[in-house]
């Protein structure tokens, strides 16, 4: 299988669907706890005693993303329910970057989804970046999670992106994900595509960017404009 694009030749073909859903923004005060702690790593002042976690908007249903795709409500609810079992069993992990594979490589695991819940149309989660003891204690980079944490402490934005397999069909001018979709995981990447989906270190900070069940296209345009203002 290949990663599906938005070309008509890829319609109704089964392949990998990847959606870059949000950034960890190092310069934003809402991520201050995580960023401040990892800046101490390797300085002799690191006192990390608990996992450092970030809130993230994982996905939205019935909202067109930057790839021109729409995930129907019933499909995302079904896949979220299945993924919750992985969270419960400590198997909800993702890699650094997207491989063209449905298999998660153990040696490339970088993040773990710890919690997940719905807020209207928005699937919200809590993610932990998996860092090694060598990085936490001495700043020695030895795994993908260490590399991500190091990028963040240097002020570089890193994002998360969903990975799944399935097919697309065109409905009007939108590409709709079909019922054969299977969610694999969320990976750490760079570029976002889902409107208004960013990582936050407080759940309340994400509220302005969440979609309600009543949100229409004009409301979504306003949310995107608010997000653009937030990033400037």
FENJOHU-V46062 format. One record per pair of residues at least 24 apart in sequence whose ideal C-beta (glycine too) atoms are under 8 Angstrom apart, sorted by the first residue. I is the first residue (numbers start at 1). J is the second residue. If there is no record, write none. Layout:
I_J / I_J
This chain:
1_100 / 1_102 / 1_165 / 2_100 / 3_98 / 3_100 / 4_167 / 4_168 / 6_67 / 6_68 / 6_69 / 6_175 / 8_170 / 10_168 / 11_167 / 11_168 / 11_169 / 11_170 / 11_175 / 12_167 / 12_168 / 12_169 / 12_178 / 13_167 / 14_165 / 14_166 / 14_167 / 14_180 / 15_165 / 15_166 / 15_167 / 16_98 / 16_100 / 16_102 / 16_163 / 16_164 / 16_165 / 17_69 / 17_162 / 17_163 / 17_164 / 17_165 / 17_166 / 17_168 / 17_177 / 17_181 / 18_98 / 18_161 / 18_162 / 18_163 / 18_164 / 18_187 / 19_59 / 19_65 / 19_67 / 19_69 / 19_161 / 19_162 / 19_193 / 19_194 / 20_66 / 20_159 / 20_160 / 20_161 / 20_189 / 20_190 / 20_191 / 20_192 / 20_193 / 20_194 / 21_56 / 21_57 / 21_58 / 21_59 / 21_65 / 21_159 / 21_160 / 21_161 / 21_162 / 21_186 / 21_192 / 21_193 / 21_194 / 21_197 / 22_56 / 22_57 / 22_58 / 22_159 / 22_160 / 22_192 / 22_194 / 22_197 / 22_198 / 22_199 / 23_157 / 23_158 / 23_159 / 23_192 / 23_198 / 23_199 / 24_54 / 24_56 / 24_152 / 24_157 / 24_158 / 24_159 / 24_160 / 24_199 / 25_157 / 25_198 / 25_199 / 25_231 / 26_152 / 26_153 / 26_154 / 26_155 / 26_156 / 26_157 / 27_155 / 28_200 / 30_200 / 30_201 / 30_202 / 30_205 / 31_199 / 31_200 / 31_201 / 32_201 / 33_201 / 34_129 / 34_152 / 34_201 / 35_152 / 35_153 / 38_149 / 38_150 / 38_152 / 38_153 / 39_153 / 41_135 / 41_136 / 41_137 / 41_138 / 41_139 / 41_149 / 41_153 / 42_135 / 42_138 / 42_139 / 42_140 / 43_139 / 46_136 / 46_137 / 48_136 / 51_114 / 51_128 / 52_128 / 52_129 / 52_131 / 53_114 / 53_126 / 53_127 / 53_128 / 53_201 / 54_126 / 54_127 / 54_128 / 54_129 / 54_199 / 54_200 / 54_201 / 55_124 / 55_125 / 55_126 / 55_127 / 55_199 / 55_200 / 55_201 / 55_202 / 55_203 / 55_205 / 55_206 / 56_124 / 56_125 / 56_126 / 56_127 / 56_160 / 56_197 / 56_198 / 56_199 / 56_200 / 57_122 / 57_123 / 57_124 / 57_125 / 57_194 / 57_196 / 57_197 / 57_198 / 57_199 / 57_206 / 57_209 / 57_210 / 58_113 / 58_116 / 58_123 / 58_124 / 58_125 / 58_160 / 58_162 / 58_186 / 58_197 / 59_122 / 59_123 / 59_162 / 59_194 / 59_197 / 60_121 / 60_122 / 60_123 / 60_194 / 60_195 / 60_197 / 60_211 / 61_121 / 61_123 / 62_121 / 63_121 / 63_194 / 63_195 / 63_211 / 63_215 / 63_220 / 64_174 / 64_195 / 64_220 / 65_193 / 65_194 / 65_195 / 66_192 / 66_193 / 66_194 / 66_195 / 67_175 / 67_193 / 68_174 / 68_175 / 69_168 / 69_174 / 69_175 / 69_176 / 69_177 / 70_171 / 70_174 / 70_175 / 70_176 / 70_177 / 71_177 / 71_181 / 72_176 / 72_177 / 73_121 / 75_177 / 75_178 / 75_179 / 75_181 / 76_123 / 79_164 / 79_181 / 79_182 / 79_183 / 80_116 / 80_118 / 80_123 / 80_183 / 82_183 / 83_113 / 83_116 / 83_183 / 84_116 / 86_113 / 87_113 / 87_114 / 87_115 / 87_116 / 92_116 / 92_185 / 93_130 / 93_185 / 94_160 / 94_163 / 94_185 / 94_186 / 94_187 / 94_188 / 95_144 / 95_185 / 95_187 / 95_188 / 96_144 / 96_145 / 96_147 / 96_148 / 96_187 / 96_188 / 97_187 / 97_188 / 97_189 / 98_161 / 98_163 / 98_187 / 98_189 / 102_165 / 102_184 / 104_184 / 104_185 / 108_144 / 109_143 / 109_144 / 109_145 / 110_143 / 110_144 / 110_145 / 110_147 / 110_148 / 110_187 / 110_188 / 111_145 / 111_148 / 111_160 / 111_186 / 111_187 / 111_188 / 113_186 / 119_206 / 119_207 / 119_210 / 120_210 / 120_211 / 120_212 / 120_213 / 120_215 / 121_210 / 121_211 / 121_212 / 121_213 / 121_215 / 122_197 / 122_209 / 122_210 / 122_211 / 124_203 / 124_206 / 124_210 / 125_186 / 127_160 / 127_186 / 127_199 / 129_188 / 144_188 / 148_188 / 157_190 / 158_188 / 158_189 / 158_190 / 159_188 / 159_189 / 159_190 / 159_191 / 159_192 / 160_186 / 160_187 / 160_188 / 160_189 / 160_199 / 161_186 / 161_187 / 161_188 / 161_189 / 161_193 / 162_186 / 162_187 / 163_187 / 195_220 / 195_223 / 195_224 / 195_227 / 196_223 / 196_224 / 196_226 / 196_227 / 198_227
